[in-house]
């Protein structure tokens, strides 16, 4: 009598299985979407929160319409150095002109500096007039990393602002 031989089924490598490929693709897609979300959160949101956000939001539309009606057409432009180092004094300059290009002299000009990662590090300094329509402030950033600057010119009750994000390097 002859014994019948039975062929053993050949095992397929795991990485060729459609199920394994599906799960790997799903994990890669989820990680990719999370990476995009992290990038967008860092690139677009300064992380600044106003303490009285609810009260300010109640009158947001009225505030916008009021600002638009009183807008004198000022152009604010900040001049930030390219190479800013932590712990080193840095001159930040602001130029104010009206819509015709003439220098403007507001009542008060102040520079606000915000640390998106740590509100305890936020500070502000007054800007001094160095020429007609030109203001400057000497600032020393205490930490390396991302900072948001906001130059605010106040004329009476109206305030006009220009903001810019800066990257502070190692000393």
Buried (B, 14 or more C-beta within 10 A) or exposed (E): EEEEEEEEEEEEEEEEEEEEEEEEEEEEEEEEEEEEEEEEEEEEEEBBEEEEEEEEEEEEEEEEEEEEEEEEEBBBEBEBEEEBBBEBEBEBBBBBBEEEEEEBEBEEBBBBBBBBEEEEBBBBBEBEEEEEBBBBBEBBBEEBBBBBBBBBBBBEEBBBEBBBEBEBEEE
